[in-house]
Amino acid sequence: MSTRNNDDHDGEDHVEDPEQIVQSRRLEAIFDIRDELREYRKIILIESYDNHGMSRFQALSGYRTLANNYLMEIQPLLEKYESGKDLLSEYDFGTATVEPQYHAVNHGRYEIAHNDERRPTTVESAPYNASASFELEGLEAIWNTPDPLRASFNVKQYDNRNKTIANRSIEITDQFSVETTDKFIRSMNRFLSEIGFELEPTQTTEDAHFDYSDLI
């Protein structure tokens, strides 16, 4: 005859609440993104691109991508509060600017550098005051503004092979400046702080006083 005791269920596996699992994973993602943001910003500010096998453009692109990921993770919170909704779709973050980057070469001509694989474009004169601007309305501008930024400029291009000059339209690509991406990130950090999401790099989810269910 078999008998049962009160310890029968002690060895059973504990089943976690699926909602808690989602919360935990989202929080881990936020913490990871914040760590990566700090690393990329450091690379950009001290210009240690070569040490990390990337160009300035690639570093700025990576920084923007992380800001995009950060926004995707906290979007549910932004949409829960009126201040968050305003920050998401209406707050004026100014403008992002694209302009040709050029330097002088022989015979009074200039070269315009490109951030892609194209060779520099040789032009007859520097395109002074040539720039294009993109309005940045709300954090959604991270999603809605072309990535990378693109603008076309009319120049007098010099053909080194044929020794000719012709009017051409060239496309310039660039990325959000570090200052622009900083503004997006700081506004997200400020919002989280205002609603009680106070997390330092050394804290864990258990240390933070916040209702994480809002992140679902």
C-alpha positions, -999 to 999 in steps of 0.1 A, spaced: 0 0 0 15 33 -10 14 64 11 17 101 3 33 129 23 33 167 22 66 168 3 52 153 -29 51 187 -47 85 199 -35 103 186 -65 78 199 -91 91 226 -115 79 261 -109 60 275 -138 67 312 -144 41 336 -154 44 343 -191 38 380 -185 67 381 -161 89 364 -186 81 391 -212 87 419 -187 120 404 -177 132 400 -212 121 436 -222 140 450 -192 171 430 -200 169 444 -236 166 480 -222 196 475 -200 217 460 -228 208 488 -252 218 514 -226 251 497 -221 257 496 -259 247 533 -263 274 543 -238 300 522 -257 291 537 -291 290 572 -278 325 567 -263 338 555 -296 324 585 -314 336 611 -288 372 599 -287 371 590 -324 385 555 -319 369 542 -351 399 523 -364 403 505 -331 368 491 -336 370 484 -373 345 510 -383 343 545 -399 327 576 -384 297 571 -405 293 535 -394 297 545 -357 270 572 -361 247 547 -379 252 522 -351 244 549 -325 212 558 -343 202 521 -347 206 516 -309 185 547 -303 159 532 -326 159 500 -306 157 519 -273 126 537 -286 110 505 -297 114 490 -262 99 519 -243 72 528 -269 45 511 -248 54 534 -219 54 565 -240 19 557 -253 6 552 -218 12 588 -207 2 621 -223 37 635 -219 50 604 -236 26 607 -265 37 643 -270 73 633 -269 67 605 -293 49 625 -321 50 662 -315 80 674 -296 103 696 -317 138 681 -318 150 707 -343 166 697 -376 192 673 -390 214 686 -418 232 671 -447 260 690 -465 288 681 -487 322 675 -470 350 687 -492 386 695 -491 409 714 -515 430 695 -541 452 706 -570 445 735 -594 420 751 -571 396 722 -573 379 704 -545 369 668 -536 336 659 -520 339 628 -499 312 601 -498 302 579 -469 295 549 -491 319 530 -515 320 557 -542 352 575 -549 354 612 -540 338 636 -565 361 663 -579 344 697 -584 355 730 -598 345 751 -568 335 744 -532 297 743 -528 295 770 -502 263 772 -481 250 740 -497 229 720 -473 196 702 -468 176 700 -436 152 674 -422 126 685 -396 127 662 -365 92 661 -351 89 638 -321 109 607 -313 92 591 -343 116 611 -364 141 584 -356 119 561 -376 105 585 -401 136 603 -412 156 586 -441 183 563 -428 208 573 -439 200 609 -446 202 616 -483 202 649 -503 212 659 -539 233 689 -548 241 705 -581 279 708 -588 303 715 -616 320 681 -617 355 677 -631 362 645 -650 398 636 -643 400 611 -671 386 633 -699 396 666 -684 361 680 -688 337 699 -667 299 692 -666 270 702 -645 260 672 -624 236 663 -595 254 643 -568 238 625 -539 253 629 -505 245 605 -476 251 612 -440 238 603 -406 224 620 -375 251 638 -357 260 625 -323 244 657 -308 211 649 -325 210 613 -314 220 625 -279 189 647 -278 167 617 -286 183 595 -260 183 621 -232 147 628 -238 139 591 -234 160 589 -203 143 620 -189 109 606 -196 117 573 -178 131 592 -149 99 614 -146 76 584 -144 98 566 -118 121 544 -139 153 552 -120 180 527 -130 217 532 -127 241 509 -147 249 489 -115 213 484 -104 193 453 -112 156 449 -119 150 440 -82 167 472 -71 144 495 -92 112 509 -78 89 507 -108 58 490 -120 73 471 -149 39 457 -160 36 490 -179 62 478 -203 39 450 -217 
